[in-house]
Amino acid sequence: MSTIHVEATEIINARPEAVYAVFSDYRVGHPAVLPKPYFTDLRVEQGGQGSGTIVQADMAVFGVKRSYRLTVTEPEPGRVLMETDPDAGVVTKFIVEPVSGGQQSRVTISSDSRRSAGFAGLMERLMNPPITRRIYRQELRQLADYLRQQGK
């Protein structure tokens, strides 16, 4: 099975624990940094804080609407948060690494998604990476703005 990998990385002027706290909070923090109009809804089904959380996320990109049922795990608590939807074949990671003596964070959002066969798969390979990268960059900008507004 072939996959498509996309990632975006930025240095955020906030401590790693503050950044990670936003991503792991699926009731307030994480929804606050999701770029609209791409993310149209995020509903917590179970949990809401870090590992064990299950959310329903709805997206709309170029008029195509998709729903994902994401299970959250923390392969490296405080550093790596992962969302998985096995039915859609999508895994997204939020990686937070300290830089500048822990005063800033290198934040990477990456995803691996299952690619369709044939012509549809070719179009996905050509179109999805630049669109997804743009969405991730917007999310990283919104994360930086959110943390600045929170005084973190």
GUMI-692442 format. One record per residue: residue number from 0; residue in three letters; x, y, z of N, C-alpha, C in turn. Coordinates in nm, 2 decimals. Last residue first. Layout:
% GUMI-692442
nr: NUM&rest: ALA&nxx: X&nyy: Y&nzz: Z&caxx: X&cayy: Y&cazz: Z&cxx: X&cyy: Y&czz: Z .
...
***
This chain:
% GUMI-692442
nr: 151&rest: LYS&nxx: 0.17&nyy: 3.29&nzz: 2.69&caxx: 0.26&cayy: 3.17&cazz: 2.72&cxx: 0.38&cyy: 3.18&czz: 2.64 .
nr: 150&rest: GLY&nxx: -0.05&nyy: 3.45&nzz: 2.67&caxx: 0.06&cayy: 3.50&cazz: 2.75&cxx: 0.16&cyy: 3.39&czz: 2.78 .
nr: 149&rest: GLN&nxx: -0.25&nyy: 3.40&nzz: 2.50&caxx: -0.26&cayy: 3.34&cazz: 2.63&cxx: -0.15&cyy: 3.38&czz: 2.72 .
nr: 148&rest: GLN&nxx: -0.15&nyy: 3.52&nzz: 2.27&caxx: -0.27&cayy: 3.58&cazz: 2.33&cxx: -0.29&cyy: 3.52&czz: 2.47 .
nr: 147&rest: ARG&nxx: 0.05&nyy: 3.33&nzz: 2.21&caxx: 0.09&cayy: 3.47&cazz: 2.24&cxx: -0.03&cyy: 3.54&czz: 2.32 .
nr: 146&rest: LEU&nxx: -0.10&nyy: 3.11&nzz: 2.15&caxx: -0.01&cayy: 3.11&cazz: 2.27&cxx: 0.03&cyy: 3.25&czz: 2.31 .
nr: 145&rest: TYR&nxx: -0.23&nyy: 3.20&nzz: 1.92&caxx: -0.30&cayy: 3.16&cazz: 2.04&cxx: -0.22&cyy: 3.16&czz: 2.16 .
nr: 144&rest: ASP&nxx: -0.01&nyy: 3.24&nzz: 1.75&caxx: -0.09&cayy: 3.35&cazz: 1.79&cxx: -0.17&cyy: 3.32&czz: 1.91 .
nr: 143&rest: ALA&nxx: 0.09&nyy: 2.98&nzz: 1.72&caxx: 0.18&cayy: 3.08&cazz: 1.77&cxx: 0.09&cyy: 3.20&czz: 1.82 .
nr: 142&rest: LEU&nxx: -0.14&nyy: 2.86&nzz: 1.61&caxx: -0.09&cayy: 2.81&cazz: 1.74&cxx: 0.00&cyy: 2.92&czz: 1.80 .
nr: 141&rest: GLN&nxx: -0.15&nyy: 2.99&nzz: 1.37&caxx: -0.26&cayy: 3.01&cazz: 1.46&cxx: -0.22&cyy: 2.96&czz: 1.60 .
nr: 140&rest: ARG&nxx: 0.08&nyy: 2.89&nzz: 1.25&caxx: 0.07&cayy: 3.03&cazz: 1.27&cxx: -0.04&cyy: 3.06&czz: 1.38 .
nr: 139&rest: LEU&nxx: 0.00&nyy: 2.62&nzz: 1.24&caxx: 0.12&cayy: 2.66&cazz: 1.32&cxx: 0.12&cyy: 2.81&czz: 1.35 .
nr: 138&rest: GLU&nxx: -0.22&nyy: 2.63&nzz: 1.06&caxx: -0.24&cayy: 2.59&cazz: 1.20&cxx: -0.12&cyy: 2.63&czz: 1.29 .
nr: 137&rest: GLN&nxx: -0.08&nyy: 2.71&nzz: 0.83&caxx: -0.18&cayy: 2.80&cazz: 0.89&cxx: -0.21&cyy: 2.76&czz: 1.04 .
nr: 136&rest: ARG&nxx: 0.07&nyy: 2.48&nzz: 0.79&caxx: 0.14&cayy: 2.61&cazz: 0.82&cxx: 0.04&cyy: 2.71&czz: 0.88 .
nr: 135&rest: TYR&nxx: -0.14&nyy: 2.30&nzz: 0.74&caxx: -0.05&cayy: 2.28&cazz: 0.86&cxx: 0.02&cyy: 2.41&czz: 0.89 .
nr: 134&rest: ILE&nxx: -0.24&nyy: 2.40&nzz: 0.50&caxx: -0.33&cayy: 2.39&cazz: 0.62&cxx: -0.24&cyy: 2.38&czz: 0.74 .
nr: 133&rest: ARG&nxx: -0.01&nyy: 2.37&nzz: 0.34&caxx: -0.07&cayy: 2.50&cazz: 0.36&cxx: -0.16&cyy: 2.51&czz: 0.48 .
nr: 132&rest: ARG&nxx: 0.00&nyy: 2.09&nzz: 0.34&caxx: 0.11&cayy: 2.17&cazz: 0.39&cxx: 0.06&cyy: 2.31&czz: 0.43 .
nr: 131&rest: THR&nxx: -0.23&nyy: 2.03&nzz: 0.20&caxx: -0.22&cayy: 1.99&cazz: 0.34&cxx: -0.11&cyy: 2.07&czz: 0.41 .
nr: 130&rest: ILE&nxx: -0.17&nyy: 2.13&nzz: -0.05&caxx: -0.29&cayy: 2.18&cazz: 0.02&cxx: -0.27&cyy: 2.15&czz: 0.17 .
nr: 129&rest: PRO&nxx: 0.06&nyy: 1.98&nzz: -0.13&caxx: 0.07&cayy: 2.13&cazz: -0.11&cxx: -0.05&cyy: 2.19&czz: -0.04 .
nr: 128&rest: PRO&nxx: -0.03&nyy: 1.70&nzz: -0.10&caxx: 0.08&cayy: 1.76&cazz: -0.02&cxx: 0.08&cyy: 1.91&czz: -0.02 .
nr: 127&rest: ASN&nxx: -0.27&nyy: 1.67&nzz: -0.28&caxx: -0.28&cayy: 1.67&cazz: -0.13&cxx: -0.16&cyy: 1.73&czz: -0.06 .
nr: 126&rest: MET&nxx: -0.19&nyy: 1.67&nzz: -0.56&caxx: -0.27&cayy: 1.78&cazz: -0.50&cxx: -0.26&cyy: 1.78&czz: -0.34 .
nr: 125&rest: LEU&nxx: -0.04&nyy: 1.44&nzz: -0.63&caxx: 0.00&cayy: 1.58&cazz: -0.68&cxx: -0.07&cyy: 1.69&czz: -0.60 .
nr: 124&rest: ARG&nxx: -0.16&nyy: 1.23&nzz: -0.50&caxx: -0.02&cayy: 1.25&cazz: -0.48&cxx: 0.03&cyy: 1.39&czz: -0.52 .
nr: 123&rest: GLU&nxx: -0.42&nyy: 1.25&nzz: -0.60&caxx: -0.40&cayy: 1.27&cazz: -0.45&cxx: -0.25&cyy: 1.31&czz: -0.43 .
nr: 122&rest: MET&nxx: -0.37&nyy: 1.19&nzz: -0.87&caxx: -0.42&cayy: 1.32&cazz: -0.83&cxx: -0.40&cyy: 1.35&czz: -0.68 .
nr: 121&rest: LEU&nxx: -0.30&nyy: 0.92&nzz: -0.83&caxx: -0.20&cayy: 1.02&cazz: -0.89&cxx: -0.24&cyy: 1.16&czz: -0.86 .
nr: 120&rest: GLY&nxx: -0.53&nyy: 0.81&nzz: -0.72&caxx: -0.41&cayy: 0.82&cazz: -0.64&cxx: -0.31&cyy: 0.91&czz: -0.70 .
nr: 119&rest: ALA&nxx: -0.70&nyy: 0.84&nzz: -0.95&caxx: -0.73&cayy: 0.91&cazz: -0.82&cxx: -0.61&cyy: 0.92&czz: -0.73 .
nr: 118&rest: PHE&nxx: -0.58&nyy: 0.66&nzz: -1.13&caxx: -0.57&cayy: 0.81&cazz: -1.15&cxx: -0.60&cyy: 0.89&czz: -1.03 .
nr: 117&rest: GLY&nxx: -0.47&nyy: 0.40&nzz: -0.90&caxx: -0.50&cayy: 0.46&cazz: -1.03&cxx: -0.49&cyy: 0.61&czz: -1.04 .
nr: 116&rest: ALA&nxx: -0.57&nyy: 0.40&nzz: -0.55&caxx: -0.51&cayy: 0.34&cazz: -0.67&cxx: -0.55&cyy: 0.42&czz: -0.79 .
nr: 115&rest: SER&nxx: -0.50&nyy: 0.63&nzz: -0.28&caxx: -0.59&cayy: 0.55&cazz: -0.37&cxx: -0.51&cyy: 0.50&czz: -0.49 .
nr: 114&rest: ARG&nxx: -0.29&nyy: 0.62&nzz: 0.00&caxx: -0.32&cayy: 0.67&cazz: -0.13&cxx: -0.41&cyy: 0.58&czz: -0.21 .
nr: 113&rest: ARG&nxx: -0.32&nyy: 0.70&nzz: 0.34&caxx: -0.33&cayy: 0.59&cazz: 0.24&cxx: -0.36&cyy: 0.66&czz: 0.10 .
nr: 112&rest: SER&nxx: -0.10&nyy: 0.93&nzz: 0.49&caxx: -0.23&cayy: 0.89&cazz: 0.45&cxx: -0.22&cyy: 0.79&czz: 0.34 .
nr: 111&rest: ASP&nxx: 0.06&nyy: 1.09&nzz: 0.75&caxx: 0.08&cayy: 0.98&cazz: 0.65&cxx: -0.07&cyy: 0.93&czz: 0.62 .
nr: 110&rest: SER&nxx: 0.16&nyy: 1.41&nzz: 0.85&caxx: 0.06&cayy: 1.31&cazz: 0.83&cxx: 0.11&cyy: 1.21&czz: 0.73 .
nr: 109&rest: SER&nxx: 0.28&nyy: 1.64&nzz: 1.10&caxx: 0.30&cayy: 1.55&cazz: 0.99&cxx: 0.19&cyy: 1.45&czz: 0.98 .
nr: 108&rest: ILE&nxx: 0.40&nyy: 1.92&nzz: 1.24&caxx: 0.28&cayy: 1.85&cazz: 1.22&cxx: 0.30&cyy: 1.77&czz: 1.09 .
nr: 107&rest: THR&nxx: 0.64&nyy: 2.03&nzz: 1.47&caxx: 0.62&cayy: 1.96&cazz: 1.34&cxx: 0.48&cyy: 1.90&czz: 1.34 .
nr: 106&rest: VAL&nxx: 0.81&nyy: 2.28&nzz: 1.63&caxx: 0.68&cayy: 2.21&cazz: 1.62&cxx: 0.66&cyy: 2.16&czz: 1.48 .
nr: 105&rest: ARG&nxx: 1.04&nyy: 2.37&nzz: 1.85&caxx: 1.03&cayy: 2.33&cazz: 1.71&cxx: 0.91&cyy: 2.24&czz: 1.70 .
nr: 104&rest: SER&nxx: 1.00&nyy: 2.63&nzz: 2.08&caxx: 0.97&cayy: 2.50&cazz: 2.04&cxx: 0.98&cyy: 2.48&czz: 1.89 .
nr: 103&rest: GLN&nxx: 1.19&nyy: 2.81&nzz: 2.34&caxx: 1.11&cayy: 2.80&cazz: 2.22&cxx: 1.09&cyy: 2.66&czz: 2.18 .
nr: 102&rest: GLN&nxx: 1.32&nyy: 2.76&nzz: 2.57&caxx: 1.24&cayy: 2.88&cazz: 2.57&cxx: 1.15&cyy: 2.89&czz: 2.44 .
nr: 101&rest: GLY&nxx: 1.50&nyy: 2.55&nzz: 2.57&caxx: 1.37&cayy: 2.53&cazz: 2.62&cxx: 1.27&cyy: 2.65&czz: 2.62 .
nr: 100&rest: GLY&nxx: 1.73&nyy: 2.65&nzz: 2.45&caxx: 1.73&cayy: 2.62&cazz: 2.60&cxx: 1.59&cyy: 2.60&czz: 2.65 .
nr: 99&rest: SER&nxx: 1.65&nyy: 2.66&nzz: 2.18&caxx: 1.69&cayy: 2.78&cazz: 2.26&cxx: 1.68&cyy: 2.76&czz: 2.41 .
nr: 98&rest: VAL&nxx: 1.39&nyy: 2.40&nzz: 2.18&caxx: 1.51&cayy: 2.47&cazz: 2.12&cxx: 1.53&cyy: 2.60&czz: 2.20 .
nr: 97&rest: PRO&nxx: 1.22&nyy: 2.10&nzz: 2.22&caxx: 1.27&cayy: 2.22&cazz: 2.28&cxx: 1.39&cyy: 2.27&czz: 2.19 .
nr: 96&rest: GLU&nxx: 0.96&nyy: 1.98&nzz: 2.01&caxx: 1.10&cayy: 1.97&cazz: 2.05&cxx: 1.15&cyy: 2.10&czz: 2.11 .
nr: 95&rest: VAL&nxx: 0.68&nyy: 1.80&nzz: 1.93&caxx: 0.72&cayy: 1.93&cazz: 2.00&cxx: 0.86&cyy: 1.90&czz: 2.05 .
nr: 94&rest: ILE&nxx: 0.47&nyy: 1.69&nzz: 1.68&caxx: 0.59&cayy: 1.67&cazz: 1.75&cxx: 0.64&cyy: 1.80&czz: 1.80 .
nr: 93&rest: PHE&nxx: 0.19&nyy: 1.53&nzz: 1.60&caxx: 0.23&cayy: 1.66&cazz: 1.65&cxx: 0.35&cyy: 1.64&czz: 1.73 .
nr: 92&rest: LYS&nxx: 0.08&nyy: 1.33&nzz: 1.33&caxx: 0.16&cayy: 1.34&cazz: 1.45&cxx: 0.19&cyy: 1.49&czz: 1.48 .
nr: 91&rest: THR&nxx: -0.18&nyy: 1.13&nzz: 1.20&caxx: -0.12&cayy: 1.26&cazz: 1.21&cxx: -0.04&cyy: 1.27&czz: 1.34 .
nr: 90&rest: VAL&nxx: -0.27&nyy: 0.89&nzz: 0.97&caxx: -0.20&cayy: 0.91&cazz: 1.10&cxx: -0.14&cyy: 1.05&czz: 1.10 .
nr: 89&rest: VAL&nxx: -0.53&nyy: 0.73&nzz: 0.79&caxx: -0.46&cayy: 0.86&cazz: 0.82&cxx: -0.40&cyy: 0.85&czz: 0.96 .
nr: 88&rest: GLY&nxx: -0.73&nyy: 0.55&nzz: 0.69&caxx: -0.59&cayy: 0.53&cazz: 0.66&cxx: -0.50&cyy: 0.65&czz: 0.68 .
nr: 87&rest: ALA&nxx: -0.99&nyy: 0.55&nzz: 0.76&caxx: -0.95&cayy: 0.65&cazz: 0.65&cxx: -0.80&cyy: 0.63&czz: 0.61 .
nr: 86&rest: ASP&nxx: -0.97&nyy: 0.35&nzz: 0.96&caxx: -1.07&cayy: 0.34&cazz: 0.85&cxx: -1.03&cyy: 0.43&czz: 0.73 .
nr: 85&rest: PRO&nxx: -0.79&nyy: 0.45&nzz: 1.15&caxx: -0.75&cayy: 0.34&cazz: 1.06&cxx: -0.85&cyy: 0.32&czz: 0.94 .
nr: 84&rest: ASP&nxx: -0.68&nyy: 0.74&nzz: 1.24&caxx: -0.81&cayy: 0.69&cazz: 1.19&cxx: -0.78&cyy: 0.58&czz: 1.09 .
nr: 83&rest: THR&nxx: -0.50&nyy: 0.89&nzz: 1.50&caxx: -0.51&cayy: 0.78&cazz: 1.41&cxx: -0.66&cyy: 0.75&czz: 1.37 .
nr: 82&rest: GLU&nxx: -0.27&nyy: 1.12&nzz: 1.63&caxx: -0.41&cayy: 1.09&cazz: 1.60&cxx: -0.42&cyy: 0.99&czz: 1.48 .
nr: 81&rest: MET&nxx: -0.03&nyy: 1.17&nzz: 1.88&caxx: -0.07&cayy: 1.11&cazz: 1.75&cxx: -0.22&cyy: 1.08&czz: 1.74 .
nr: 80&rest: LEU&nxx: 0.23&nyy: 1.36&nzz: 2.01&caxx: 0.09&cayy: 1.33&cazz: 2.02&cxx: 0.05&cyy: 1.27&czz: 1.88 .
nr: 79&rest: VAL&nxx: 0.54&nyy: 1.38&nzz: 2.17&caxx: 0.47&cayy: 1.33&cazz: 2.04&cxx: 0.33&cyy: 1.29&czz: 2.08 .
nr: 78&rest: ARG&nxx: 0.60&nyy: 1.51&nzz: 2.42&caxx: 0.68&cayy: 1.54&cazz: 2.30&cxx: 0.60&cyy: 1.50&czz: 2.17 .
nr: 77&rest: GLY&nxx: 0.43&nyy: 1.44&nzz: 2.62&caxx: 0.50&cayy: 1.57&cazz: 2.63&cxx: 0.58&cyy: 1.61&czz: 2.51 .
nr: 76&rest: PRO&nxx: 0.49&nyy: 1.10&nzz: 2.56&caxx: 0.41&cayy: 1.20&cazz: 2.63&cxx: 0.50&cyy: 1.33&czz: 2.65 .
nr: 75&rest: GLU&nxx: 0.52&nyy: 0.94&nzz: 2.29&caxx: 0.62&cayy: 1.01&cazz: 2.38&cxx: 0.55&cyy: 1.12&czz: 2.45 .
nr: 74&rest: PRO&nxx: 0.27&nyy: 0.85&nzz: 2.20&caxx: 0.39&cayy: 0.76&cazz: 2.20&cxx: 0.50&cyy: 0.81&czz: 2.28 .
nr: 73&rest: GLU&nxx: -0.03&nyy: 0.89&nzz: 2.29&caxx: 0.09&cayy: 0.97&cazz: 2.32&cxx: 0.21&cyy: 0.88&czz: 2.32 .
nr: 72&rest: THR&nxx: -0.32&nyy: 0.90&nzz: 2.08&caxx: -0.23&cayy: 0.83&cazz: 2.17&cxx: -0.11&cyy: 0.93&czz: 2.19 .
nr: 71&rest: VAL&nxx: -0.66&nyy: 0.93&nzz: 1.99&caxx: -0.54&cayy: 1.00&cazz: 2.03&cxx: -0.45&cyy: 0.91&czz: 2.12 .
nr: 70&rest: THR&nxx: -0.85&nyy: 0.85&nzz: 1.71&caxx: -0.81&cayy: 0.81&cazz: 1.84&cxx: -0.67&cyy: 0.87&czz: 1.87 .
nr: 69&rest: LEU&nxx: -1.09&nyy: 1.00&nzz: 1.51&caxx: -0.95&cayy: 0.99&cazz: 1.55&cxx: -0.94&cyy: 0.95&czz: 1.69 .
nr: 68&rest: ARG&nxx: -1.27&nyy: 0.98&nzz: 1.24&caxx: -1.29&cayy: 0.94&cazz: 1.38&cxx: -1.15&cyy: 0.91&czz: 1.43 .
nr: 67&rest: TYR&nxx: -1.36&nyy: 1.22&nzz: 1.00&caxx: -1.25&cayy: 1.13&cazz: 1.06&cxx: -1.29&cyy: 1.10&czz: 1.20 .
nr: 66&rest: SER&nxx: -1.52&nyy: 1.31&nzz: 0.71&caxx: -1.53&cayy: 1.30&cazz: 0.85&cxx: -1.42&cyy: 1.20&czz: 0.89 .
nr: 65&rest: ARG&nxx: -1.51&nyy: 1.55&nzz: 0.44&caxx: -1.47&cayy: 1.42&cazz: 0.50&cxx: -1.49&cyy: 1.43&czz: 0.65 .
nr: 64&rest: LYS&nxx: -1.61&nyy: 1.71&nzz: 0.15&caxx: -1.62&cayy: 1.70&cazz: 0.29&cxx: -1.59&cyy: 1.56&czz: 0.33 .
nr: 63&rest: VAL&nxx: -1.49&nyy: 1.92&nzz: -0.10&caxx: -1.50&cayy: 1.78&cazz: -0.06&cxx: -1.50&cyy: 1.77&czz: 0.09 .
nr: 62&rest: GLY&nxx: -1.45&nyy: 2.19&nzz: -0.15&caxx: -1.59&cayy: 2.14&cazz: -0.16&cxx: -1.60&cyy: 1.99&czz: -0.12 .
nr: 61&rest: PHE&nxx: -1.18&nyy: 2.22&nzz: -0.08&caxx: -1.23&cayy: 2.24&cazz: -0.22&cxx: -1.36&cyy: 2.17&czz: -0.24 .
nr: 60&rest: VAL&nxx: -1.24&nyy: 2.06&nzz: 0.21&caxx: -1.13&cayy: 2.11&cazz: 0.12&cxx: -1.18&cyy: 2.11&czz: -0.02 .
nr: 59&rest: ALA&nxx: -1.35&nyy: 2.02&nzz: 0.52&caxx: -1.40&cayy: 2.05&cazz: 0.39&cxx: -1.28&cyy: 2.12&czz: 0.31 .
nr: 58&rest: MET&nxx: -1.39&nyy: 1.79&nzz: 0.80&caxx: -1.31&cayy: 1.88&cazz: 0.71&cxx: -1.38&cyy: 1.90&czz: 0.58 .
nr: 57&rest: ASP&nxx: -1.45&nyy: 1.70&nzz: 1.13&caxx: -1.50&cayy: 1.72&cazz: 1.00&cxx: -1.42&cyy: 1.82&czz: 0.92 .
nr: 56&rest: ALA&nxx: -1.37&nyy: 1.46&nzz: 1.37&caxx: -1.33&cayy: 1.58&cazz: 1.30&cxx: -1.39&cyy: 1.58&czz: 1.16 .
nr: 55&rest: GLN&nxx: -1.44&nyy: 1.32&nzz: 1.67&caxx: -1.49&cayy: 1.32&cazz: 1.54&cxx: -1.45&cyy: 1.46&czz: 1.48 .
nr: 54&rest: VAL&nxx: -1.21&nyy: 1.17&nzz: 1.90&caxx: -1.28&cayy: 1.28&cazz: 1.85&cxx: -1.33&cyy: 1.25&czz: 1.71 .
nr: 53&rest: ILE&nxx: -1.10&nyy: 1.03&nzz: 2.20&caxx: -1.16&cayy: 1.00&cazz: 2.07&cxx: -1.24&cyy: 1.12&czz: 2.02 .
nr: 52&rest: THR&nxx: -0.83&nyy: 0.99&nzz: 2.42&caxx: -0.93&cayy: 1.08&cazz: 2.36&cxx: -0.97&cyy: 1.02&czz: 2.22 .
nr: 51&rest: GLY&nxx: -0.61&nyy: 0.84&nzz: 2.48&caxx: -0.74&cayy: 0.79&cazz: 2.51&cxx: -0.86&cyy: 0.87&czz: 2.46 .
nr: 50&rest: SER&nxx: -0.40&nyy: 1.11&nzz: 2.56&caxx: -0.41&cayy: 0.97&cazz: 2.52&cxx: -0.55&cyy: 0.92&czz: 2.57 .
nr: 49&rest: GLY&nxx: -0.54&nyy: 1.44&nzz: 2.59&caxx: -0.44&cayy: 1.35&cazz: 2.56&cxx: -0.48&cyy: 1.21&czz: 2.52 .
nr: 48&rest: GLN&nxx: -0.85&nyy: 1.50&nzz: 2.69&caxx: -0.72&cayy: 1.54&cazz: 2.73&cxx: -0.62&cyy: 1.42&czz: 2.70 .
nr: 47&rest: GLY&nxx: -1.08&nyy: 1.38&nzz: 2.62&caxx: -1.07&cayy: 1.52&cazz: 2.59&cxx: -0.93&cyy: 1.57&czz: 2.62 .
nr: 46&rest: GLY&nxx: -1.30&nyy: 1.12&nzz: 2.66&caxx: -1.19&cayy: 1.18&cazz: 2.71&cxx: -1.19&cyy: 1.33&czz: 2.68 .
nr: 45&rest: GLN&nxx: -1.49&nyy: 1.09&nzz: 2.36&caxx: -1.44&cayy: 1.03&cazz: 2.48&cxx: -1.32&cyy: 1.10&czz: 2.52 .
nr: 44&rest: GLU&nxx: -1.58&nyy: 1.26&nzz: 2.16&caxx: -1.66&cayy: 1.15&cazz: 2.20&cxx: -1.62&cyy: 1.08&czz: 2.33 .
nr: 43&rest: VAL&nxx: -1.57&nyy: 1.59&nzz: 2.07&caxx: -1.51&cayy: 1.49&cazz: 2.16&cxx: -1.61&cyy: 1.39&czz: 2.19 .
nr: 42&rest: ARG&nxx: -1.57&nyy: 1.72&nzz: 1.75&caxx: -1.65&cayy: 1.68&cazz: 1.86&cxx: -1.58&cyy: 1.57&czz: 1.94 .
nr: 41&rest: LEU&nxx: -1.52&nyy: 1.98&nzz: 1.54&caxx: -1.44&cayy: 1.88&cazz: 1.62&cxx: -1.53&cyy: 1.85&czz: 1.74 .
nr: 40&rest: ASP&nxx: -1.57&nyy: 2.11&nzz: 1.21&caxx: -1.62&cayy: 2.07&cazz: 1.34&cxx: -1.53&cyy: 1.97&czz: 1.41 .
nr: 39&rest: THR&nxx: -1.43&nyy: 2.21&nzz: 0.99&caxx: -1.56&cayy: 2.26&cazz: 1.01&cxx: -1.62&cyy: 2.22&czz: 1.15 .
nr: 38&rest: PHE&nxx: -1.13&nyy: 2.30&nzz: 0.88&caxx: -1.19&cayy: 2.22&cazz: 0.98&cxx: -1.33&cyy: 2.28&czz: 1.02 .
nr: 37&rest: TYR&nxx: -1.13&nyy: 2.50&nzz: 0.67&caxx: -1.10&cayy: 2.36&cazz: 0.64&cxx: -1.16&cyy: 2.27&czz: 0.75 .
nr: 36&rest: PRO&nxx: -1.16&nyy: 2.77&nzz: 0.70&caxx: -1.28&cayy: 2.69&cazz: 0.69&cxx: -1.25&cyy: 2.55&czz: 0.67 .
nr: 35&rest: LYS&nxx: -0.99&nyy: 2.74&nzz: 1.00&caxx: -1.12&cayy: 2.74&cazz: 0.93&cxx: -1.09&cyy: 2.81&czz: 0.80 .
nr: 34&rest: PRO&nxx: -0.74&nyy: 2.55&nzz: 1.16&caxx: -0.77&cayy: 2.65&cazz: 1.06&cxx: -0.91&cyy: 2.63&czz: 1.00 .
nr: 33&rest: LEU&nxx: -0.73&nyy: 2.51&nzz: 1.51&caxx: -0.76&cayy: 2.45&cazz: 1.38&cxx: -0.80&cyy: 2.55&czz: 1.28 .
nr: 32&rest: VAL&nxx: -0.69&nyy: 2.63&nzz: 1.75&caxx: -0.59&cayy: 2.65&cazz: 1.65&cxx: -0.61&cyy: 2.58&czz: 1.52 .
nr: 31&rest: ALA&nxx: -0.91&nyy: 2.56&nzz: 1.91&caxx: -0.88&cayy: 2.70&cazz: 1.89&cxx: -0.78&cyy: 2.72&czz: 1.78 .
nr: 30&rest: PRO&nxx: -0.90&nyy: 2.28&nzz: 1.94&caxx: -1.00&cayy: 2.34&cazz: 1.85&cxx: -0.97&cyy: 2.48&czz: 1.82 .
nr: 29&rest: HIS&nxx: -0.69&nyy: 2.27&nzz: 2.13&caxx: -0.67&cayy: 2.22&cazz: 2.00&cxx: -0.77&cyy: 2.28&czz: 1.90 .
nr: 28&rest: GLY&nxx: -0.81&nyy: 2.40&nzz: 2.37&caxx: -0.68&cayy: 2.44&cazz: 2.30&cxx: -0.68&cyy: 2.40&czz: 2.16 .
nr: 27&rest: VAL&nxx: -1.06&nyy: 2.27&nzz: 2.44&caxx: -1.05&cayy: 2.42&cazz: 2.42&cxx: -0.93&cyy: 2.45&czz: 2.33 .
nr: 26&rest: ARG&nxx: -1.07&nyy: 1.99&nzz: 2.41&caxx: -1.20&cayy: 2.06&cazz: 2.44&cxx: -1.18&cyy: 2.21&czz: 2.41 .
nr: 25&rest: TYR&nxx: -0.83&nyy: 1.87&nzz: 2.37&caxx: -0.93&cayy: 1.86&cazz: 2.26&cxx: -1.06&cyy: 1.93&czz: 2.29 .
nr: 24&rest: ASP&nxx: -0.52&nyy: 1.93&nzz: 2.45&caxx: -0.65&cayy: 1.97&cazz: 2.50&cxx: -0.75&cyy: 1.98&czz: 2.39 .
nr: 23&rest: SER&nxx: -0.28&nyy: 1.88&nzz: 2.32&caxx: -0.34&cayy: 1.77&cazz: 2.39&cxx: -0.48&cyy: 1.80&czz: 2.45 .
nr: 22&rest: PHE&nxx: -0.21&nyy: 2.13&nzz: 2.21&caxx: -0.24&cayy: 2.01&cazz: 2.12&cxx: -0.32&cyy: 1.90&czz: 2.19 .
nr: 21&rest: VAL&nxx: -0.16&nyy: 2.27&nzz: 2.44&caxx: -0.26&cayy: 2.31&cazz: 2.35&cxx: -0.30&cyy: 2.20&czz: 2.26 .
nr: 20&rest: ALA&nxx: 0.05&nyy: 2.13&nzz: 2.56&caxx: -0.07&cayy: 2.14&cazz: 2.63&cxx: -0.19&cyy: 2.19&czz: 2.54 .
nr: 19&rest: TYR&nxx: 0.26&nyy: 2.17&nzz: 2.38&caxx: 0.20&cayy: 2.04&cazz: 2.39&cxx: 0.07&cyy: 2.04&czz: 2.46 .
nr: 18&rest: VAL&nxx: 0.31&nyy: 2.45&nzz: 2.44&caxx: 0.27&cayy: 2.40&cazz: 2.30&cxx: 0.20&cyy: 2.27&czz: 2.31 .
nr: 17&rest: ALA&nxx: 0.40&nyy: 2.43&nzz: 2.70&caxx: 0.28&cayy: 2.51&cazz: 2.67&cxx: 0.22&cyy: 2.47&czz: 2.53 .
nr: 16&rest: GLU&nxx: 0.62&nyy: 2.27&nzz: 2.68&caxx: 0.51&cayy: 2.22&cazz: 2.76&cxx: 0.38&cyy: 2.30&czz: 2.73 .
nr: 15&rest: PRO&nxx: 0.80&nyy: 2.43&nzz: 2.52&caxx: 0.74&cayy: 2.30&cazz: 2.47&cxx: 0.62&cyy: 2.26&czz: 2.55 .
nr: 14&rest: ARG&nxx: 0.74&nyy: 2.78&nzz: 2.53&caxx: 0.80&cayy: 2.66&cazz: 2.59&cxx: 0.72&cyy: 2.54&czz: 2.54 .
nr: 13&rest: ALA&nxx: 0.74&nyy: 2.98&nzz: 2.23&caxx: 0.68&cayy: 2.93&cazz: 2.35&cxx: 0.74&cyy: 2.81&czz: 2.40 .
nr: 12&rest: ASN&nxx: 0.76&nyy: 3.06&nzz: 1.95&caxx: 0.81&cayy: 3.13&cazz: 2.06&cxx: 0.73&cyy: 3.10&czz: 2.19 .
nr: 11&rest: ILE&nxx: 0.82&nyy: 2.80&nzz: 1.73&caxx: 0.72&cayy: 2.87&cazz: 1.80&cxx: 0.78&cyy: 2.93&czz: 1.92 .
nr: 10&rest: ILE&nxx: 0.93&nyy: 2.72&nzz: 1.42&caxx: 0.98&cayy: 2.75&cazz: 1.55&cxx: 0.88&cyy: 2.84&czz: 1.61 .
nr: 9&rest: GLU&nxx: 0.77&nyy: 2.46&nzz: 1.22&caxx: 0.80&cayy: 2.60&cazz: 1.25&cxx: 0.86&cyy: 2.61&czz: 1.39 .
nr: 8&rest: THR&nxx: 0.70&nyy: 2.24&nzz: 0.96&caxx: 0.77&cayy: 2.27&cazz: 1.08&cxx: 0.79&cyy: 2.42&czz: 1.10 .
nr: 7&rest: ALA&nxx: 0.49&nyy: 2.00&nzz: 0.80&caxx: 0.53&cayy: 2.14&cazz: 0.81&cxx: 0.59&cyy: 2.16&czz: 0.95 .
nr: 6&rest: GLU&nxx: 0.44&nyy: 1.72&nzz: 0.58&caxx: 0.47&cayy: 1.78&cazz: 0.71&cxx: 0.51&cyy: 1.92&czz: 0.69 .
nr: 5&rest: VAL&nxx: 0.32&nyy: 1.42&nzz: 0.44&caxx: 0.32&cayy: 1.56&cazz: 0.44&cxx: 0.36&cyy: 1.61&czz: 0.57 .
nr: 4&rest: HIS&nxx: 0.31&nyy: 1.13&nzz: 0.24&caxx: 0.36&cayy: 1.19&cazz: 0.36&cxx: 0.37&cyy: 1.34&czz: 0.34 .
nr: 3&rest: ILE&nxx: 0.10&nyy: 0.88&nzz: 0.13&caxx: 0.14&cayy: 1.02&cazz: 0.10&cxx: 0.19&cyy: 1.08&czz: 0.24 .
nr: 2&rest: THR&nxx: 0.16&nyy: 0.53&nzz: 0.05&caxx: 0.11&cayy: 0.64&cazz: 0.14&cxx: 0.17&cyy: 0.77&czz: 0.09 .
nr: 1&rest: SER&nxx: 0.06&nyy: 0.22&nzz: -0.08&caxx: 0.13&cayy: 0.34&cazz: -0.10&cxx: 0.07&cyy: 0.45&czz: -0.01 .
nr: 0&rest: MET&nxx: 0.08&nyy: -0.12&nzz: 0.00&caxx: 0.00&cayy: 0.00&cazz: 0.00&cxx: 0.09&cyy: 0.12&czz: 0.00 .
***
